[in-house]
Amino acid sequence: MRPPSLRSTPEKAFELLSQEVLFLLRMNGQHRKNVHPGVEANILLKKDQGSNRLTRGIVKEILTKSSFHPHGIKVRLVSGDVGRVQEVFDTTDQKPEKNVATRDQLLD
């Protein structure tokens, strides 16, 4: 028998699975070793937590002192915005790091 969350439709099951996979793949923003000044990152601002709207920018300063934070390392961007890192991008080729996938990549 299928679990209750998968009984509705295949599309709903895929959506739930995609959300879980995206969460697991975005864990690089939780580790301080992946974040450093000058790197491009998507951050979640406090005011945008309900909408999950991400802000992209260049990291100016790391504000979290610990090596790990479950909601993402807190940083200040060059623009002055402060938030928690959700994704880190490799600035050499403008593609997400290998452990970060976009929604389009997962749907292919």
Sequence and secondary structure as in RCSB ss.txt:
>XXXX:A:sequence
MRPPSLRSTPEKAFELLSQEVLFLLRMNGQHRKNVHPGVEANILLKKDQGSNRLTRGIVKEILTKSSFHPHGIKV
RLVSGDVGRVQEVFDTTDQKPEKNVATRDQLLD
>XXXX:A:secstr
   GGGSS HHHHHHHHHHHHHHHHGGGGGBGGG  TT EEEEEEGGGTTTT EEEEEEEEE   SSB TT  EE
EETTS EEEEEEEEETTTTEE TT   HHHHH 
